[in-house]
Amino acid sequence: MASVAEPRGTARAKAGGGRRQGKGPGGGQPGRGDLRRHVEAFLRAVHRFPRRRRIYLLTAAIVAVLCATAYGQIRLNAWQGDFYDALAKHHLTAFVHQLLVFVAIVAGLLTLGVSQTWLQETMKIDLRDAVSRDLLNQWLQPRRAYQLAWAGDIGDNPDQRIHEDSRHLTELCSDLGVGLLQASLLLVSFVGVLWVLSERVVLQFDGQRFNVPGYMVWCALAYALAGSWATWRVGRPLIPLNAERYAREADFRFALVHLNEAAEAVGLYSGEHEARRDLGHALEETLKVMRRLARGLANLTWVTAGYGWLGLVVPIAVASPGYFNGSLSFGDLMMVTGAFLQVQQSLRWFVDNFSRIADWRATLLRVMTLRLTLPELETLGGSASRITFGRHPRGHLALDSLRIQLPDKRVSLTEGDLEMKPGERVVITGGAGAGKSMLFRAIAGLWPWGSGQVLLPPPEELLFLPQRPYLPIGTLRRALAYPAPAEVFAEAEFERVLQRVGLGRLHSHLDEERRWDKQLALDEQQTLAFARLLLHRPAWVVMDDPLNALELARRSELCGIFDQELAGTAVLAVGRTTAAAPFFGRAVPVIEEPDGVDFRLPQLGSNSP
């Protein structure tokens, strides 16, 4: 049995109303050191993947296909010279032969292209599997999902980073990685071809004929460098703009989800006008960034589109002196032009993909910043001392000199050393906002900041009940059995516990998949949590006012479980008043002391991920 059966809400929820850290590591433009660390973190995630061998094999297969494609492109370029010479010399037989050669070359390139597409798309799937599972593994380490909410802006919308951003990142990694490799192979292949062909380009100046070694290569390099420099200068602002856009998109999405979950309350308050204003503000913040991004992309298009149009005539223009002085045939001119275009296209890869590279860096920043932050949550609240957790030697529950450190106060108990024996019932009391729920989370280990010691019984004997029970997505049977698999319990047990708590009508719906957290009212969910108790029959229960949505008579009826079916179960509860004290053997009030601590996440990189 899990020690914390019912986690509270999402990581977005801020417990205790504590203050948030200022601007966190969720946006902005990474420096070279950050970029290197983020790339290394991505590669480590892939290397830890259990099926990494498959990714390595796919990579090797893609390299082989790209090498074969580069060879095919060289053959196609050489074909151009023979084809256009046959055309210029009116040789019909040679012309028909070259058409057949063309069909054979293109058939091979088509096969390679289809193979590359399948390999590349499969690579995207495997990379997403590796990165998403690595993030989920880190996020769902004990207590991290809850503590992430206190880490500043990085704690906002982890679902967006794990789901959408990781998908986008792995797709960009595959597309840009394959594109860069292909461009590099074509560059290496055609630079040599173009260098050799440059010997045929004889220039003439002042009556003198001469040849410049690698003339066409230098022209292609100069043209590509000019375009790359202009693209970098104009497109550099797109990197932080893309990062900001993803952050604003995530905020807008969260606002929509939040409103959808609270639609009933908004309707009861007639608060549609305020909701429209809030959503409109979130949308406008998103659109502001998109407008700035649109202007940046438009400016970048002046460079990239102009570069592309000029590229149609630049190779012919620089090779034309050789053609007009007779050193190049028409076929030679076409072959030189084709090789120039291949070299120039390889060199202009940066120009054509700058906006996607900016998008990649922004997405890498969002995803890997979360990945690097998660292990560092252990250092969150470094100025505060830590509570010591352990196993009680006699299987009891003890709170020794426990003091909870909150951002605005400290919370302790009037009994400095509280020890419970099996079967005892103790209630911790205090007014609203006194810190009782945070004390509950501290006992569960979710809130480690404070001092003193928490000694717990064996985890398989202990169950925690928060105010709002957790109902996982799926069937009602699975929600009732959580955190154990539904197969552990017999059908008769499900029926018995539902009948006992007054929810017998739900027995026929056990195998229906619904959003049960939406389908059931809060009082029904809290009642279902007690049916879950009856299934698991723990020896110890720690609960945070789990029946506050029920009427007093219904509460007494459900608490009767501890006098009958669970008569030997020890209960530690928190409540607002001592009204429930007669059910418990003793009541222990909380003490509030004003003295908070500032929670700050240290500079990333202080710990290894």
C-alpha positions as CSV (number, residue, x, y, z in Angstrom):
1,M,0.0,0.0,0.0
2,A,1.4,3.4,-0.9
3,S,2.2,5.7,1.9
4,V,0.4,8.6,0.3
5,A,-2.7,7.2,-1.3
6,E,-4.3,10.4,-2.5
7,P,-2.1,13.2,-3.7
8,R,-3.5,16.7,-3.5
9,G,-4.5,18.3,-6.8
10,T,-1.9,19.3,-9.4
11,A,1.5,20.7,-9.1
12,R,0.0,24.1,-10.1
13,A,-1.9,24.3,-6.9
14,K,-0.1,26.4,-4.3
15,A,-0.6,25.0,-0.9
16,G,-0.9,27.4,2.0
17,G,-1.1,30.5,-0.1
18,G,2.7,31.0,0.1
19,R,4.4,33.6,-1.9
20,R,6.0,32.7,-5.2
21,Q,9.5,33.3,-6.3
22,G,10.1,35.9,-8.9
23,K,11.0,35.3,-12.5
24,G,12.2,31.7,-12.8
25,P,14.1,29.8,-15.3
26,G,11.2,29.3,-17.6
27,G,12.0,31.8,-20.4
28,G,14.6,34.0,-21.8
29,Q,17.5,33.3,-24.2
30,P,20.0,30.7,-23.2
31,G,23.7,31.5,-23.3
32,R,26.3,29.1,-24.8
33,G,26.8,27.4,-21.5
34,D,23.1,26.9,-20.9
35,L,22.7,25.6,-24.4
36,R,25.5,23.0,-23.9
37,R,24.0,21.9,-20.6
38,H,20.5,21.5,-22.2
39,V,21.9,19.5,-25.1
40,E,23.8,17.3,-22.7
41,A,20.7,16.7,-20.6
42,F,18.7,15.8,-23.8
43,L,21.4,13.3,-24.8
44,R,21.5,11.8,-21.3
45,A,17.8,11.3,-21.4
46,V,18.2,9.4,-24.7
47,H,21.1,7.4,-23.4
48,R,19.1,6.3,-20.3
49,F,16.2,5.1,-22.4
50,P,15.8,1.3,-22.1
51,R,15.4,1.0,-25.9
52,R,18.3,3.3,-26.8
53,R,19.8,0.6,-29.0
54,R,16.8,1.0,-31.3
55,I,17.5,4.7,-31.6
56,Y,21.2,4.1,-32.3
57,L,20.2,1.6,-35.0
58,L,17.8,4.1,-36.6
59,T,20.5,6.7,-36.5
60,A,22.9,4.4,-38.3
61,A,20.3,3.5,-40.9
62,I,19.5,7.2,-41.5
63,V,23.2,7.9,-42.0
64,A,23.5,5.0,-44.5
65,V,20.4,6.2,-46.4
66,L,21.7,9.8,-46.5
67,C,25.1,8.6,-47.8
68,A,23.4,6.6,-50.6
69,T,21.2,9.7,-51.4
70,A,24.3,11.9,-51.7
71,Y,25.9,9.4,-54.1
72,G,22.6,9.4,-56.1
73,Q,22.7,13.2,-56.2
74,I,26.2,13.1,-57.6
75,R,25.2,10.7,-60.3
76,L,22.2,12.9,-61.1
77,N,24.4,15.9,-61.4
78,A,26.8,14.1,-63.8
79,W,23.8,13.0,-65.8
80,Q,22.8,16.6,-66.4
81,G,26.0,17.2,-68.4
82,D,25.4,14.3,-70.7
83,F,21.7,15.0,-71.0
84,Y,22.1,18.7,-71.9
85,D,25.0,18.0,-74.3
86,A,22.9,15.4,-76.1
87,L,20.0,18.0,-76.3
88,A,22.3,20.7,-77.5
89,K,23.9,18.5,-80.2
90,H,20.5,17.1,-81.4
91,H,21.6,13.4,-80.7
92,L,18.3,11.6,-80.4
93,T,19.8,8.2,-79.5
94,A,21.9,9.7,-76.7
95,F,18.9,11.7,-75.6
96,V,16.7,8.6,-75.2
97,H,19.4,6.8,-73.4
98,Q,19.8,9.6,-70.9
99,L,16.1,9.5,-70.3
100,L,16.4,5.8,-69.3
101,V,19.4,6.6,-67.1
102,F,17.3,9.4,-65.5
103,V,14.5,7.0,-64.7
104,A,16.9,4.5,-63.0
105,I,18.5,7.2,-60.9
106,V,15.2,8.8,-59.8
107,A,13.8,5.4,-59.0
108,G,16.7,4.8,-56.6
109,L,16.4,8.2,-55.1
110,L,12.7,7.8,-54.6
111,T,13.2,4.5,-52.8
112,L,15.8,6.2,-50.6
113,G,13.5,9.1,-49.9
114,V,10.6,6.9,-48.8
115,S,13.0,4.9,-46.6
116,Q,14.3,8.2,-45.1
117,T,10.8,9.4,-44.3
118,W,9.9,6.2,-42.5
119,L,13.1,6.1,-40.5
120,Q,12.9,9.7,-39.6
121,E,9.2,9.5,-38.4
122,T,10.1,6.4,-36.4
123,M,13.0,8.2,-34.8
124,K,10.6,11.0,-33.8
125,I,8.4,8.5,-32.0
126,D,11.3,6.9,-30.2
127,L,12.8,10.2,-29.2
128,R,9.5,11.4,-27.8
129,D,9.2,8.2,-25.9
130,A,12.7,8.6,-24.4
131,V,12.3,12.3,-23.4
132,S,8.7,12.0,-22.1
133,R,9.5,9.0,-20.0
134,D,12.6,10.6,-18.6
135,L,10.6,13.7,-17.6
136,L,7.8,11.7,-16.1
137,N,10.3,9.6,-14.1
138,Q,11.9,12.8,-12.7
139,W,8.6,14.6,-12.1
140,L,7.0,11.7,-10.3
141,Q,9.8,11.0,-7.9
142,P,8.4,11.1,-4.3
143,R,7.1,14.6,-3.5
144,R,8.6,16.4,-6.5
145,A,5.4,17.1,-8.3
146,Y,4.1,18.9,-5.2
147,Q,7.3,20.7,-4.4
148,L,7.7,21.9,-8.0
149,A,4.8,24.3,-7.4
150,W,7.2,26.3,-5.0
151,A,10.0,26.6,-7.5
152,G,8.9,29.8,-9.2
153,D,7.8,30.2,-12.8
154,I,9.3,26.8,-13.7
155,G,6.5,25.3,-11.7
156,D,3.8,26.6,-13.9
157,N,2.2,24.3,-16.4
158,P,4.6,21.3,-16.2
159,D,2.0,19.4,-18.2
160,Q,2.6,21.7,-21.2
161,R,6.3,21.1,-21.1
162,I,6.0,17.3,-20.6
163,H,3.3,16.8,-23.3
164,E,3.4,19.5,-26.0
165,D,6.8,21.0,-25.7
166,S,8.6,17.6,-25.5
167,R,6.7,16.4,-28.6
168,H,7.7,19.6,-30.5
169,L,11.3,19.3,-29.3
170,T,11.8,15.7,-30.4
171,E,10.2,16.5,-33.8
172,L,12.5,19.5,-34.3
173,C,15.6,17.5,-33.2
174,S,14.8,14.8,-35.8
175,D,14.0,17.2,-38.6
176,L,16.9,19.6,-38.0
177,G,19.4,16.8,-37.1
178,V,18.7,14.8,-40.3
179,G,18.6,18.0,-42.3
180,L,21.9,19.2,-41.0
181,L,23.5,15.8,-41.6
182,Q,22.1,15.6,-45.2
183,A,23.3,19.1,-45.9
184,S,26.8,18.3,-44.6
185,L,27.0,15.1,-46.7
186,L,25.9,16.9,-49.8
187,L,28.4,19.7,-49.1
188,V,31.3,17.3,-48.7
189,S,30.3,15.4,-51.8
190,F,29.7,18.3,-54.1
191,V,32.6,20.6,-52.9
192,G,35.0,18.1,-54.5
193,V,32.8,17.9,-57.7
194,L,32.5,21.7,-57.9
195,W,36.3,22.1,-57.3
196,V,37.1,19.8,-60.2
197,L,34.4,21.4,-62.5
198,S,35.8,24.9,-61.6
199,E,38.9,24.0,-63.7
200,R,36.7,24.2,-66.8
201,V,35.6,27.8,-65.9
202,V,38.3,29.8,-67.7
203,L,38.1,33.6,-67.0
204,Q,39.3,36.3,-69.3
205,F,40.5,39.8,-68.3
206,D,42.4,42.4,-70.4
207,G,42.9,39.8,-73.1
208,Q,44.4,37.3,-70.7
209,R,42.8,33.9,-70.1
210,F,43.3,32.3,-66.6
211,N,41.8,29.9,-64.2
212,V,41.2,30.4,-60.4
213,P,41.5,27.1,-58.5
214,G,38.1,26.3,-56.9
215,Y,36.6,29.5,-58.4
216,M,33.0,28.2,-58.1
217,V,33.6,26.9,-54.6
218,W,34.8,30.2,-53.3
219,C,31.8,32.0,-55.0
220,A,29.4,29.6,-53.4
221,L,31.0,30.0,-50.0
222,A,31.0,33.8,-50.2
223,Y,27.4,33.8,-51.2
224,A,26.3,31.4,-48.4
225,L,28.3,33.3,-45.7
226,A,26.8,36.6,-46.7
227,G,23.3,35.1,-46.5
228,S,24.0,33.4,-43.2
229,W,25.4,36.5,-41.6
230,A,22.4,38.6,-42.7
231,T,20.0,35.9,-41.4
232,W,21.7,35.7,-38.0
233,R,21.6,39.5,-37.7
234,V,17.9,39.8,-38.6
235,G,16.6,36.6,-37.0
236,R,18.5,36.5,-33.6
237,P,15.5,38.1,-31.7
238,L,13.3,35.2,-32.6
239,I,14.9,32.9,-30.0
240,P,13.6,34.7,-26.9
241,L,10.3,35.6,-28.7
242,N,9.6,31.9,-29.3
243,A,10.4,31.0,-25.7
244,E,8.0,33.8,-24.5
245,R,5.3,32.7,-26.9
246,Y,5.3,29.1,-25.5
247,A,5.1,30.4,-22.0
248,R,2.1,32.7,-22.8
249,E,0.4,29.9,-24.8
250,A,0.8,27.6,-21.7
251,D,-0.7,30.3,-19.4
252,F,-3.7,30.8,-21.8
253,R,-4.3,27.0,-22.0
254,F,-4.2,26.8,-18.2
255,A,-6.7,29.6,-17.8
256,L,-9.0,27.8,-20.2
257,V,-8.7,24.5,-18.3
258,H,-9.2,26.3,-15.0
259,L,-12.4,28.0,-16.2
260,N,-13.7,24.8,-17.6
261,E,-13.2,23.0,-14.3
262,A,-15.0,25.9,-12.5
263,A,-17.8,26.4,-15.0
264,E,-20.5,25.6,-12.5
265,A,-19.2,28.1,-9.9
266,V,-18.8,30.8,-12.6
267,G,-22.4,30.2,-13.8
268,L,-23.7,30.4,-10.2
269,Y,-21.9,33.7,-9.6
270,S,-22.9,35.0,-13.0
271,G,-19.2,35.7,-13.4
272,E,-19.0,35.2,-17.1
273,H,-18.1,38.9,-17.6
274,E,-15.1,38.6,-15.3
275,A,-14.1,35.2,-16.8
276,R,-14.3,36.8,-20.3
277,R,-12.1,39.6,-19.1
278,D,-9.5,37.3,-17.6
279,L,-9.4,35.0,-20.6
280,G,-9.3,38.0,-22.9
281,H,-6.2,39.3,-21.0
282,A,-4.5,36.0,-21.3
283,L,-5.3,35.8,-25.0
284,E,-4.1,39.4,-25.6
285,E,-0.8,38.6,-23.8
286,T,-0.3,35.6,-26.2
287,L,-1.3,37.7,-29.2
288,K,1.1,40.5,-28.3
289,V,4.0,38.0,-28.5
290,M,2.7,36.5,-31.7
291,R,2.5,40.0,-33.3
292,R,6.1,40.7,-32.3
293,L,7.0,37.2,-33.7
294,A,5.2,37.9,-36.9
295,R,7.1,41.1,-37.4
296,G,10.4,39.3,-36.8
297,L,9.5,36.5,-39.2
298,A,8.5,39.1,-41.8
299,N,11.8,40.8,-41.5
300,L,13.6,37.5,-41.7
301,T,11.7,36.7,-44.9
302,W,13.2,39.7,-46.6
303,V,16.6,38.0,-46.2
304,T,15.6,34.3,-46.8
305,A,13.3,34.9,-49.7
306,G,15.6,37.4,-51.4
307,Y,18.5,35.0,-50.9
308,G,16.5,32.2,-52.5
309,W,15.5,34.2,-55.6
310,L,19.0,35.5,-56.2
311,G,20.2,31.9,-55.9
312,L,18.5,31.1,-59.1
313,V,20.8,33.3,-61.2
314,V,24.0,33.7,-59.1
315,P,25.6,30.3,-60.2
316,I,24.8,31.0,-63.9
317,A,26.1,34.5,-63.6
318,V,29.4,33.6,-62.0
319,A,30.0,30.7,-64.5
320,S,28.8,32.6,-67.6
321,P,32.3,34.0,-68.4
322,G,33.5,30.4,-69.1
323,Y,30.4,29.7,-71.2
324,F,30.7,32.8,-73.3
325,N,34.4,32.4,-74.0
326,G,33.8,28.8,-75.1
327,S,35.6,26.9,-72.3
328,L,32.3,25.5,-71.1
329,S,29.7,23.6,-73.2
330,F,26.0,24.1,-72.5
331,G,26.1,20.7,-70.7
332,D,29.1,21.7,-68.7
333,L,27.4,25.0,-67.7
334,M,24.3,23.0,-66.4
335,M,26.5,20.6,-64.5
336,V,28.5,23.4,-62.9
337,T,25.3,25.2,-62.1
338,G,23.8,22.1,-60.6
339,A,26.9,21.4,-58.4
340,F,27.0,25.1,-57.3
341,L,23.3,24.9,-56.3
342,Q,23.9,21.7,-54.3
343,V,26.9,23.3,-52.5
344,Q,25.0,26.6,-52.0
345,Q,21.9,24.8,-50.8
346,S,24.0,22.9,-48.3
347,L,25.6,26.1,-47.1
348,R,22.3,27.9,-46.9
349,W,20.8,25.3,-44.6
350,F,21.4,27.7,-41.7
351,V,19.6,30.5,-43.7
352,D,16.6,28.3,-44.5
353,N,16.2,26.9,-41.1
354,F,17.0,29.8,-38.8
355,S,13.5,30.3,-37.6
356,R,13.2,26.6,-36.8
357,I,16.5,26.7,-35.1
358,A,15.3,29.6,-33.0
359,D,12.1,27.5,-32.2
360,W,14.3,24.5,-31.3
361,R,16.4,26.5,-28.9
362,A,13.3,28.0,-27.2
363,T,11.7,24.6,-26.9
364,L,14.9,23.0,-25.7
365,L,15.1,25.7,-23.0
366,R,11.6,25.1,-21.7
367,V,11.9,21.3,-21.6
368,M,15.4,20.8,-20.4
369,T,15.1,23.6,-17.8
370,L,12.4,21.6,-16.2
371,R,14.4,18.5,-16.5
372,L,17.5,20.1,-14.8
373,T,15.3,21.8,-12.2
374,L,13.5,18.7,-10.9
375,P,16.5,17.0,-9.2
376,E,17.5,20.4,-7.7
377,L,14.2,20.6,-5.8
378,E,16.0,18.9,-2.9
379,T,17.8,22.2,-2.4
380,L,14.6,24.3,-2.5
381,G,14.2,26.4,0.6
382,G,17.9,26.1,1.4
383,S,17.7,28.6,4.2
384,A,15.3,26.4,6.2
385,S,16.1,23.4,8.2
386,R,14.7,20.0,7.3
387,I,12.4,17.7,9.2
388,T,13.8,14.2,9.8
389,F,11.7,11.3,8.7
390,G,12.1,7.7,9.8
391,R,10.4,4.4,10.8
392,H,9.2,4.0,14.4
393,P,11.0,1.1,16.0
394,R,7.8,-0.2,17.6
395,G,5.5,0.6,14.6
396,H,3.9,3.6,16.3
397,L,3.4,7.2,15.0
398,A,5.5,9.9,16.7
399,L,6.0,13.6,16.2
400,D,9.0,14.7,18.2
401,S,9.5,18.4,18.6
402,L,7.9,19.0,15.2
403,R,7.8,22.5,13.9
404,I,6.7,23.4,10.4
405,Q,8.4,26.3,8.6
406,L,6.1,28.2,6.2
407,P,6.8,31.2,4.1
408,D,5.0,33.5,6.6
409,K,5.0,31.6,9.9
410,R,5.9,28.5,11.9
411,V,3.4,25.9,13.1
412,S,3.9,23.5,16.0
413,L,1.8,21.6,18.5
414,T,1.0,22.3,22.1
415,E,2.3,18.8,22.9
416,G,6.0,18.9,22.0
417,D,6.3,15.2,21.7
418,L,3.3,13.4,20.4
419,E,3.3,9.6,20.2
420,M,0.3,7.4,19.1
421,K,0.0,3.7,19.7
422,P,-2.0,1.3,17.6
423,G,-5.8,1.9,17.9
424,E,-5.5,5.5,19.3
425,R,-7.5,8.4,17.9
426,V,-6.0,11.9,18.0
427,V,-7.3,15.1,16.5
428,I,-5.2,18.2,15.8
429,T,-7.3,21.3,16.0
430,G,-7.0,25.0,15.0
431,G,-8.8,27.8,13.3
432,A,-8.9,28.4,9.5
433,G,-5.5,29.2,8.1
434,A,-3.7,28.0,11.2
435,G,-1.5,25.6,9.2
436,K,-3.2,22.3,10.0
437,S,-3.2,21.1,6.4
438,M,0.5,21.9,6.0
439,L,1.1,19.9,9.2
440,F,-0.8,17.1,7.5
441,R,1.5,17.4,4.4
442,A,4.6,17.5,6.6
443,I,3.6,14.2,8.3
444,A,3.2,12.7,4.8
445,G,6.6,14.0,3.8
446,L,5.3,16.4,1.1
447,W,6.5,19.5,3.1
448,P,10.0,18.8,4.5
449,W,10.9,22.3,5.8
450,G,11.0,22.7,9.5
451,S,12.5,20.9,12.4
452,G,11.9,17.9,14.6
453,Q,11.3,14.3,13.7
454,V,8.4,12.4,12.2
455,L,8.5,8.6,12.9
456,L,5.9,6.6,11.0
457,P,4.6,3.0,11.1
458,P,5.4,0.7,8.1
459,P,4.1,2.3,4.9
460,E,2.0,-0.7,3.9
461,E,0.0,-0.2,7.1
462,L,-0.6,3.6,6.5
463,L,-3.1,5.5,4.4
464,F,-3.4,9.3,4.0
465,L,-6.7,11.0,3.3
466,P,-6.7,14.6,2.0
467,Q,-9.7,16.9,1.9
468,R,-10.4,16.1,-1.7
469,P,-9.7,12.5,-2.7
470,Y,-7.8,11.7,-5.8
471,L,-9.8,9.8,-8.5
472,P,-7.5,8.6,-11.3
473,I,-8.8,8.7,-14.9
474,G,-10.4,5.3,-15.9
475,T,-13.0,3.1,-14.4
476,L,-14.7,3.6,-11.1
477,R,-13.3,0.2,-10.0
478,R,-9.8,1.5,-10.6
479,A,-10.6,4.7,-8.7
480,L,-12.0,2.8,-5.8
481,A,-9.0,0.4,-5.5
482,Y,-6.4,3.1,-5.9
483,P,-3.5,3.0,-5.2
484,A,-3.6,-0.8,-5.5
485,P,-4.5,-2.6,-8.8
486,A,-8.3,-3.4,-9.0
487,E,-7.5,-7.0,-9.6
488,V,-6.3,-7.3,-6.0
489,F,-9.9,-7.2,-4.7
490,A,-12.8,-9.5,-5.4
491,E,-16.1,-8.4,-6.9
492,A,-17.9,-9.0,-3.7
493,E,-15.6,-6.7,-1.8
494,F,-16.4,-3.8,-4.1
495,E,-20.1,-4.3,-3.7
496,R,-19.8,-4.7,0.1
497,V,-17.9,-1.4,0.7
498,L,-20.1,0.6,-1.6
499,Q,-23.2,-0.7,0.1
500,R,-21.7,0.1,3.5
501,V,-21.0,3.8,2.8
502,G,-24.4,4.3,1.0
503,L,-23.1,4.3,-2.6
504,G,-24.6,1.0,-3.6
505,R,-26.1,2.5,-6.7
506,L,-22.6,2.9,-8.2
507,H,-21.9,-0.9,-8.2
508,S,-23.4,-1.3,-11.7
509,H,-21.1,1.5,-12.9
510,L,-17.8,0.0,-11.6
511,D,-16.4,-0.7,-15.1
512,E,-17.5,2.5,-16.8
513,E,-14.7,5.0,-17.8
514,R,-15.7,8.5,-16.9
515,R,-14.3,11.6,-15.4
516,W,-15.4,10.5,-11.9
517,D,-13.9,13.5,-10.3
518,K,-16.4,15.5,-12.4
519,Q,-19.3,13.0,-12.4
520,L,-19.4,12.7,-8.6
521,A,-20.2,15.6,-6.2
522,L,-17.6,16.4,-3.6
523,D,-19.6,14.8,-0.8
524,E,-19.8,11.6,-2.9
525,Q,-16.1,11.7,-3.6
526,Q,-15.3,12.0,0.1
527,T,-17.7,9.1,0.8
528,L,-16.0,7.0,-1.9
529,A,-12.7,7.7,-0.1
530,F,-14.1,5.9,3.0
531,A,-15.2,3.0,0.8
532,R,-11.6,2.9,-0.3
533,L,-10.5,2.8,3.4
534,L,-12.7,-0.3,3.9
535,L,-11.1,-2.0,0.9
536,H,-7.6,-1.4,2.1
537,R,-8.2,-1.8,5.8
538,P,-5.1,0.1,6.9
539,A,-3.9,-0.1,10.5
540,W,-3.1,3.6,10.5
541,V,-5.1,6.6,8.9
542,V,-3.9,10.2,8.8
543,M,-6.6,12.5,7.4
544,D,-7.0,16.2,6.7
545,D,-10.7,16.8,7.5
546,P,-11.8,14.4,4.7
547,L,-15.6,14.7,5.4
548,N,-15.9,18.5,5.5
549,A,-18.4,18.5,2.6
550,L,-20.9,16.2,4.4
551,E,-23.6,17.0,6.9
552,L,-22.9,16.2,10.6
553,A,-25.2,13.2,10.6
554,R,-23.5,11.7,7.6
555,R,-20.1,12.3,9.1
556,S,-21.0,10.5,12.2
557,E,-22.4,7.6,10.2
558,L,-19.1,7.2,8.2
559,C,-16.9,7.7,11.3
560,G,-18.8,4.7,12.8
561,I,-16.6,2.6,10.5
562,F,-13.8,3.1,13.0
563,D,-16.0,1.7,15.7
564,Q,-17.0,-1.4,13.7
565,E,-15.1,-2.6,10.6
566,L,-11.9,-0.7,11.4
567,A,-12.2,-0.7,15.2
568,G,-8.5,-1.4,15.6
569,T,-7.3,1.3,13.2
570,A,-5.4,4.3,14.7
571,V,-6.6,7.7,13.4
572,L,-4.7,11.0,13.4
573,A,-7.0,13.8,12.0
574,V,-6.9,17.5,11.6
575,G,-10.0,19.7,12.0
576,R,-11.0,23.3,12.5
577,T,-12.6,23.0,16.0
578,T,-12.9,20.5,18.8
579,A,-16.5,19.6,17.7
580,A,-15.3,16.2,16.7
581,A,-13.3,15.7,19.9
582,P,-15.7,13.2,21.5
583,F,-14.9,10.7,18.7
584,F,-11.2,11.1,19.5
585,G,-9.3,10.2,22.6
586,R,-7.6,13.5,22.8
587,A,-7.3,16.9,21.0
588,V,-4.0,18.7,20.4
589,P,-4.2,22.4,19.3
590,V,-1.6,24.0,16.9
591,I,0.5,27.0,17.8
592,E,1.3,29.7,15.2
593,E,4.5,31.7,15.4
594,P,5.3,34.6,12.9
595,D,8.6,33.8,11.3
596,G,8.6,32.8,7.6
597,V,11.4,31.7,5.3
598,D,12.1,32.7,1.8
599,F,12.0,29.8,-0.7
600,R,14.4,30.3,-3.6
601,L,15.6,27.8,-6.1
602,P,19.4,28.2,-6.5
603,Q,21.2,28.8,-9.8
604,L,20.7,25.9,-12.1
605,G,23.8,23.7,-12.4
606,S,24.7,23.7,-8.7
607,N,23.7,20.0,-8.7
608,S,24.1,17.4,-11.4
609,P,20.8,16.4,-13.0
